[in-house]
Amino acid sequence: MASELTAGIGAPRAILTLGTTQTIGYACSAYLPAVLAEPMARAVGAPTSLVFLAFSGAMLLQAFIGPAIGRRVDLRGGRGLLAAASLIFAAGLAGLGLSQSPLHLVLAWGVMGLGMALGLYDVAFAGLVGWFGQDARRSITGVTLIAGFASTIGWPLTAWLNETVGWRGACFAWAGANLLLALPLHLTLPSGVVFHMPHPAGEGPAPLVSGRARLNLVLIAAAFALMAAVSAAMSAHLPPLLKAVGASPAAAVAAAALVGPAQVAARLAEFVLVRRIHPLISGRIAVLFFPLGAVILLAFGPGAAAVFAILYGAGNGLYTIVRGALPLALFGAGGYGARLGVINIPGRLVQAASPFVFSLLLERSAGLAVGVFGGLSLLAVAAMLLLRRPPET
């Protein structure tokens, strides 16, 4: 059954295709404000915090439409939504580049939010589960292995474009990347699903029959929400944070560029050990890295900028895989996309506020910002430790 639909693509090609398009998608959206927020705001006569507030609003959209999008992927596959996301990203980026007022900027970020909801990891992961079923964990890991370079490519490339053609030109360049690279690649993906397991009554994710399963759902949603707050804050603020603790601009960018290789190294280790380690173990390891890095940064200051970036990158690299693989391992493939959308609702709400809240904390003190978000990550550690594997695994 699987061979007819996926023979033309196969897991390796799916990994390469989605790894490339996810790299473009994250570089042009989640990693854009860290470099362009200040020149964007200055050009339209707004405070920099407005850009982060608009960016937060863009992410908030994912919380409201995530479950519906997940159900759509469960039923019909991910190709159509991913291709649409490429077009929407191009439109949103063009809108950003053409913005002449704060209102224009906010509206353009709203369009970007729709692209993020349709075109980033959740839809890609659900698409992979639809094509490869329970075997999708290795493909999920492979996609994140490639897309781990999004920050390593995105931050320096966006900074170079900003210096060369200005922030508006940078936005137009990323719009072109979506039209000329991501869209054609998305159109090569399978158009349907192989492992189609409809939800009961055709609505919502499959029910959770045991109290342990329901508790696991609450705990995983809480842990993911807390880690989403950390990930969103670091994606938007890591270079400015490192400068705020005393690193030079060049050192801050150089240290931030280590996030991508650290993510890839952690994901490569997970990829090699994927059949030996349950994703719950990977998750517990992942959430420990950020609080450890936070303690080291607070203790040693700018001299520990690279260590902090590496620890954050390694933890975030593993967390991204766990975000797709752990729900699959705990709850199965049936209704995966819809359930992932439900699990991520708290995370999307927290994630939406996180960059803005972090920017306010950072204005007061870099130590305060790191300490607060380090505390949040410790709560995520507690939630992950309380999770239990289902008896059948």
N, C-alpha and C positions, 0 to 999 in steps of 0.2 A: 504493500500500500504506500509506503513512504517513498519507494524508489521512483514511481511515476512522476510525482510532483517535484521531488528534490534531486532527481538524477541530473538535471541540467545545471544544478548549482553545487550541491554537496556541502558538507560542513566546512571544509577549508575555504571554499570560495565565499560562502556566506560570512565567515569570520573576516576575511580580507575586505569584502565589500562593506559590511557594517562597521568594521574597525575604522576604515577610511572615512566613511560618512559621519560616524560619531565624533571622530577627531575634528572634522570641519564644524559640525554642529556645536560642540562644546566650545571650541576656540572662538566662534563668532557670536556666542551668546553668554554663557556663564563666565567666561574668562575675559570678556570685553570691558566691563566697567573698571577693572583694576588698572587698566592702562588709559582708557578714553574718558572716564567719568569727569575728570577735571577739565580737559579741554572742551568737552561737550557742554558742560555747565557754563564755562566762561563764555563760550560763543553765543549762547542764548540768554545770557544775563541771569543765570540762576545759581543758587548754591549747589555745591557738589552733592550735598545730602539729597537733593531732589532727584538726581540721577539714580542714586541707590534706592530711594523710595519708589521710583518708577520701576526699577529693576525688581524690587520686592513685589510690587503689584503684578508684574509679569509672571513671576513664579507662583503667585497666589492663584492665578487662573488654573494652574495644573491641579490644584486640590479639588476644584469644583467639577472639572470635566474628566479627571483621571479615571474613575471607575467606568464611566460610559465609554471612554476610549478603549479601556481594557476589554470590555465586553465586545466591542467592535473587532478588536484584533483576535479574540478567541473565536469569533464566528467566521471572519473573512480574511484573516491574515494581516500582516503589517505593511505590505508593499504600498498600498494606496495611501495610507496615512503618512508613511515616511516620504513618499514622493511629494505629497501635498505640503509637508513640512519644509521641504527644500524651496518650494515656490514661496511659501509664507515667510521663511527666513529672508529670502531675497527681497521681498516687498518690505519687510520690517527694517532691514538694514538700509535699503534705499530711502525709506522714510526717515531714519535717523540721520543719514547723510544730508537730507534736504531740509532738516528741521531749522526753523528760524525763530522759534519761540519756545518757552517752557511747555506750553500746551502741545505743540507739535512733537516735542521730545517724549512726553508722557504717552501720547497716542501711539507713537511708533514703538515704544516699549511694550504697549499692549499687544500690538501685532506680533512682536517678538515672543511674547508669552504664549500665544497660540502656537507658534512654531515650536517652542520648547516643549509644550504639552504633547504635540504630535510627533516630534522627531528625535527625542533623546532616549536615554537608556530604557525606560519602562516599555516603550513600544517596541524597541529593538529586542529586548529580552522576551517579551510576550510573543513576538514573531518567531524567534528561535524555538521557543517551547512548542508553538504550533507546528513547526516544521520537523522538529527532532524529538519531541516528547520529553520523557525523563532523562534522555541522553543529552539534553541541551546544556547541562552545567558546563561541560567542557567547551562548548561553543560560546557560552556567555563569558567564560574566563578568557577565551581567545580574543573576543571582541574588545574586552576591557584592556587586554594586554596591549593591543595596538593603540586604542584610544587614550591610553595612559600618557601618550605624548602630546595630548591636546594642549596642556599648559606649557610644555617645553617648546612647542611650535607656536602656540597662540600668543603668549605674552611677548616673546622677542619679535615675532613677525608683525604683530599689531603695533608694537613700539617703533619698529623700523618704518612701517607704513606711515605712522603718525608723523615721524620726523621727515619723511621723504615727500609724501603727498598730502599730509594733514589728516586730521581725524575723519573728516568727511570722505576723503579718498580711501581711507582704511575701511570705512563702512561699505563703500561701493565695491572695493576689492573683495571683501568677504561675500557680498551679494553675488558677485560674479562666480566665486568659488562654489556657491550653492547651485547656481544655474548650470554651470559648465562641468562640474565634477560630481557633486552629490546627487543631483537629480538623475542624470543618466545612469549612475550606479544603482540608485534605488529602483529604477525601472527594470533592472536585470534580475531582481529578486522574484521568487515564486509568488504567484498571485493569490493563492489560497492557503488552506491549512491541511495538514496530514493528520495530526493527532487532534481531531475535533471531538472534544468531550463537552456537549452542551450542558448548560447550567440547569438545575431543576426548574421546571416551569418556564425555562428560557429567560429567567431574570436573576441577576445577582450571582455571586460566586457560590460554589457548592457549599452546603451547610457543614458546620463543624459539630460533630456528634458528641464529642466528649468534653467534659469540663476542662481537662488538661489542654485540649486543643484550643478551646476558647481563651484560656489563660495565656497560652503560647501566642495567640494572635494579639492580645493586648500587650504583652511584653515585647514582642517583635516590633509592633507599631511604635511603642515608646522608645525603644533603643534606636530604631531607624530615625525617629523624629529628632532625637538628641544629636545623633551623628550628622543628620542633615543640616542642623543648625551650624555645627562646626565646619562642615564641608562648604556650605554656602558662604560663610564668613571668610574662610581662607581663600576661596576662589576669587572673591571680590576684593580682598584686602591684603593678601599676603605681602606683596612688595611694599606697600605703604606701611604695614605693620613692622616689617624688618627695619625700614628707615626710622620709624618712630622709636625703636629700641636702641638706636644709635648707629646702625650700619650705614655706610655710604650708599648713595643711589646705585652705583655700579655693583657694590657688594650685595645689596638687597636684590637686585635683578638676577645676579649670578646665583645667589642662594635659592631664590624662588624657582629658577630654572632646573634645580635639582629635584623638584617635586615629581616631574614627569619620569625621569629615570628611576627614582625610588618607587613610584607606583608600578612601573613596568617590572622592576626586579622582584617586588613582592608578588605581583600577579604571575610572573614566570615561575616562581617557587610554588605557588598554588596550582598552576597549570601542570607542573611536573608531578605534584603530589595529589592531584585531584581525586584519584581513585582510592587514596589511602586515608585521607582526612575528611571527616564530616564537616560540612560548611558551618556547623555550630561551633566547632573548634576554631575554624578560621575567623569566625565572627568575634569570638572572645579575644583572640589575639589582636584583631584589627582595632578594637576599641581601646586597647591599652596604650597604643603608640602615642596618641595625641596628649593625654595627660602626662606621660613621661617626657615628651618634648617640651610641654609647657613648663614643667618644673625646671628642666635644664635651661631653658631660655630665661626664666625669671632669675635663676641663680647666677648665670654667667653672662647675661646681656648679649651685646652684638657679636661677641666672639663665638657664640653658640648658634648664630643665625643659620648656618648651613646644616648643623645637626638637627635643629628644630624642623627645617624644611624637609630633610630626609625622613625623619620620624613621622611627620605629618603625611608625607607622600606615601610612605609604606603602608601606614594605617588606612589612609583613604583608598589606596589601591586595593587592598584586601576588602575593605568595606563595600566598595562598589560591586565586587563579585558577589559578596554575601547578600547584598540587597536583591540580587536576582536569583541566587542559588538557594538561599536558606528557605524562602517560602516554598520553593519547588520541593525541597527535601522534606519539609515539615508537613505540607498540606497536599502535595501531589500536583499533577499537571492539569487536572480538571478545573476549569474556571480560573486558570492561573492569571490571565490578564486582568480580569475583573477584581480578583482578590488582591493582586498587587496594587491596583488602583485604590482599593479600600485601605489596605495597610499603610499606604503612603499619604493618606489624607492628613494625619497629624504632622507628618514630616513636611508636607508642602506648606502647611500653615506656618509652622515654625521657620521653615526655610525662607519663606517670603519675608518674614520680619527680620531674619538674622543679619543680612548685610547692613540694613539701616541701623539696627540696634548696636551692632559692632562698631559702626562708624561713630555713633554717639559716645560709646565707651572709649573708643580710641582717641576722640577729641579730649577726653578728660585725662586718660593715662593709658599707655600701652600695657603696663603691668596689670591694670584693672581689667582691660579687655581680655588679656590672655588668662588671667585668673578665673574670671567668670566662665569663659568657655571651656577652660580646663575642668572646672567643677561640673559643667554639664556633661562632659565626656565621662566623668567618673560615675555619674548616674546611669549612663549608657552601659558602662561596665557591669554595674549591679543588675540591670535588666537582662543582659546577656547571660550572666551567671545563673539567673533564675530560670532561664529557658531549659526545657527538657526535650529530648528526642521522643517521638511517638513510639509506642511499644513495638510496632511492626517493623521499625528500622533498627 
